[in-house]
Structures are given as C-alpha cells and as structure tokens.
C-alpha cells in the first residue's frame, strides 16, 4: 500500500470473504457518477463489489467510500483483498462493517395484513411500473408462492432469471424483492413454510446465476438468497414490520432506476402476501 493515496470505507459484511482473502485481481465492470462496479476474479459470492459514495443507494455488496468517486483512477490495475481495494494509485481500506440483513424482530400478522393493503395502494397509485408484464412469469411465481407450490415457484423463477434489459434485469429485481421478503417477513411473522420456500427458490436461482444473467445482477441475487438487501428495500421491510412510516419508504424504493424500484416492490408485495398465506403451514408440508 506504500505510495498510494489512502481512502477509508465502510463495507457490507457480505463482502467479508472477498475482502479478507489474499489479494486477487479485479476489473472495472461499469462506472457511474455515484457508483463504480468491480468484478473480482474469485469463486466467492458476491464477486462484484460496488464502490459507492454516500449519496448513492447502499447495495448489499457495497463499500461506501469517504471520497468522491470522480477522483478514483479507473485503470486496469485493480485488486481486492487483505482488507483493501486498489485502483491505480488509490487504496481503499475498510475501516468498519455494516449489516445488509439486520433482523426485523417479530411482527403481528394483523399489522402485516394492514401493511400489505397499504403497500398495494401506494404501488397501484404510483406511475412507476414493473418492467415486465406481471400476468406472465411473475404472476405464476406469485400464485405458486401463495399456494406453497415449490414446483410452480421454481419453474417461474427460472423463467424470470435474467429476463429484461439492463445491469439488473427486471426479472432478477423481482426475484430479489421476493426472496428477502419471504425470509425476513417469514421470520418476523413466524412462518416457517415461507422461509423453507425462500431456501429452495434461492438455491434454484443462484445455481447458475453467473451464466444466466449479468455479473452485477448475479451478485445481487446471491445476496438476496441470504436475505441481504439494499437500504431502500430494508427500509420498506422495516416499515412493513411497523418500525417506520411506510409511505416515504416505498416512495424511496420506487424512485430507484428506471424500473428497478417498482420491480423490487412487486417482489416484496408477492413475498408478503405469501408469508400471510403460508403462516399456518408447517415448514415441511
């Protein structure tokens, strides 16, 4: 690290295996004013790291850096490991860690039922719409989860994987919202069948995600499979559980990207509805 300009950062604990491993080469996948994406040549997941400024959406695979990203040299010399990230003449040292999957605690079913109705109303009145026709594969996924059908859920999830344009296709964003909602809200409501379903769907969508979708989206799916999500998604989940107002949290989520926020919100709605429907089911029914 000698001779490098040193910058501090706060990293998601999802990145601990990659960041604390021996140093490995990486490459710049994409660069935007508020985020730079690095792909690490590693078997670890997540294998894409998002370097973000304080104003950017805090993704579950993010390192929040304490300097403007415009000053980072985006050359070929990139590496990750030993608690640091190197970009040209700049070294980013992880100073602290944050949790992308904090527990919600318990939530009464009656509260979740009211939250679902409110969430549906906010999303239905919004001009932001999902990027896919929700009566197609998304509809099959939602109905499969409501009925607890693993076969329908996996068939629909495999159809959605990588479906749609962009760095994070709409089908993947929908799956991410669904997976984190099933896991977190299933735990909060005491719905073991929802958690069981999340486990199986997560295994299905992450099995070959690296070859089925974009590197950035594959990483986010691996994070969602473990219940790890961005700050806007976590805000909506906290609001559903009654820890903060729902309206501003949902509007912050819906504002993400062109359709990403609406796609994630659709997944959360489908997951919450499934949690309520499956709450009385045993895990292995």
N, C-alpha and C positions, 0 to 999 in steps of 0.2 A: 504493500500500500504506500510505500515511500514515494514522495514526489507527486502524489495525487492530491487534488482538491477534495476535501472530505465534507460529506453531507450526511446529516442524520436522517433516520427514517423510522416509521412505526409500521411493523409488518403483521399481517394476519398470521395466526398460528397455523393456518392451513399450509403455509409455506415453510414451516419449520424443517421438514425433511430435506427440501431442496436447498434452503439457505444454510443449514448447518452441516451439509455434506461436504466432502472435499470439493475443491474448486472445479467447475465444469464450464465448457464454452457455451455461449448463448448467442442468439442473433435477434436483431430488431425486426419484429413482425409488422408493426404499424406504429405511427407516431402522430399524435394529435396535440392541440394546444394544452389540454389538461390531462392527457394520459399517453404513456409510451408502453407498448407491449413487447416483452422479451420472451422468446421461446428457448427453454433450457434443453440441452441435449441430455436427457435423463429419462430413466424409467419411472421416476417419481411422478405422482399426481398430487397437486396440479403442476403441469410442466410449462405453463405460461404464467408469467408474472406481470402484473400491471403496476407500473410506476405512476402514481397519481399525485396531483397537487391537492392542497386542502380544499379547493373549491369543487373538485370532481366527485362523481359518485364513487363511494368506497366499496369496491367489489370485494368478494370474499377471497380473491387471490391478489390483493393489493398491498403494495408498500407505499405508504403516504410519506412523501419526501418533504423536507423542510427547506425547499428552494424552488424557484420557478423552473418548470421543465424545459422552457425555451433555452436555458443555459446548458442543458446536457448535450454533450457531443454524441451524435448518433452514428458513430463509425462502425467498422467491422469488429473492432476489438471489444468484445463483451464477454463477461463471465459472471458466474454466480457460485457462491459457496463460502464456507468459513465465516458465516455471519455477515457477508458483504455482497455487494453487486458492483462490478466495474464496468464503466462505459468510457472508453478512451482515457482521458486524464482525470476522470471523476470517479471517486469511490463513495458508494452509499453504504454506510454502516448502520445495521439495525440496532437501535437504542432501546426500543420497547416493543411489546407484542400486544395485539388485541384479538378478541374472540369473535369470529364471524358466525357463531352458533350459540349465543347465550340462551340459557333456559328461560322459558316464559313463566314457569310456575303453573299452578292449577287454574282452571277456568271453568266456571259453571256452564253446563250445556245451554241453559236459558240465555246466558249472556252471548254465547256463540251463535245461537239462533237469531237473536236480535242483530248481532253484528253482520251476519250473512245477508239479512234483508236490507240492512243499511248499505252494505258494500255493493250489493246488486243494484240498488237505486242509484248510487253515485256513478258506478260504471256505465249503467244504461243511459244516464243523462249526459255523460261526457261525450265530446266529439272525438276523443281518441279511441280508436277501434283496433282489435287484434289484426294481425297481418294475414291470417288465414280464415277461411270460411269455417265457422265454429260448428256447422252441421255435418262436416266431413269427419276426418280422423279425430279432431278434438272432441266432437260430440260422442264418438264411440268410446274415447278414453274416459270422458266424464261419466257416461252411463255405466261403463264397466266398473269404475271405481265405486259408484253409488250402489251397485248391486253386489260388490265384493267379488266380481269375476276376474280372477287373475288372467285367464286366457284372453278375454276381451281387452283388458288393460294392457297386457304385453303386446298384443297384435297392434293396437292403436299407437302405443308408444314407439314401436319400431317403425311405423309409418311416419310418425312425426319427426323422428330423429333426422336432423339436417334439413328439414323441409322449410324452404323460404330463402330469400336472399340475405346478404349482409354478413357482418362479422359474427353476429349471433342470430341465426335464423329463427323465425317466429316459432316454429315447432319446438325448438330447443328451449326458448324462453318459456313457453307454456309448460314444458316438462319440468323446468327448474322451479317455477312457481308451485306446481302441483307437489313435487317431491318434498320441498321444505314445509309446505302447509300440512301435508299428511303426517310428517314426522313431528314437527313442533306442536301443532294443534292436536294431533293424536295423543301426544304425551300430556298436554295440558288438560285434555278432556277425559283422559283415562280410556282411550280407545285402542286397545292392543291390535285389533284387526287392521286399523289404518296404518299402524307402524309396520306390521307384517307386510302389508301391501306395498308400502314405501320401500321396504328392503328388497322385495322381488323386482319391482319396477326399476329401482336404482341399479340392480345387478344387470337387468336387461339393457338399459340404455347406456351404461358405461362399458359394457363388454367390448364393443368395437367402436366406441365413440371417436377415437383418433382417426379412423379411416372413413367414418360416415359423415363427419361434419367438420367445421373449421377448427383450427387449433384452439382459438380463444373460447369458442363455444364448448368444445370438448372439455376444457378445463373447468368451465363453469358448471357443466353437468356433473363432473366428478365432485365438485364442491357441494352442489345441491344434494347429491346422493348421500352426503354425510350431514345434511341439514345446515350447511353453511351458505350464507346468502349475503347480498349487498345491504347497505344501510337502509335503503328505501324499502326493500322487501321486509327486513326485520322490523322497521317502523310500523308497517301495516300489520304484521303479526302481533306486535305489542299492543297496537290499538284494538285489534280484534279481541285480545285477551283482557282488555279493559285498563291498560296501563297508560294510555294517552288518547287524545281525540282522534277519531277515525278519519274525518273529512280531510284535514290537511295532510295526513299521512298518505292517503290514497291519491290525492292530487299530486303530491311529490312523486309518487311512483308512476302515475300515468304520464308525467312530463318527460320520462326518460326516452331518449332516442326517437325514432320515427314511429315504431310500433312496439318496441321492447317493453315499455311500461305497461301498455294495455295487454300484451301477451302474458307478462308475468302476473298481472292482476287476474286475468282469466284463469290461470293455473291455480292461484290462491283460492279463488271462488270455488273451483271444481274440487280442490282438496278439502276446503272447509265443509262443503256440502257432503262429501264422502265421509268425513270424520263424524258428522252428526248422524248420518245414516248407519254407520257401522259401529257406533259407540257401544251397543249392547252385544255385539258379536264377540265370541272368544277368538283368540289370535289364530288358532289352527283349524277353524271351522272349514 
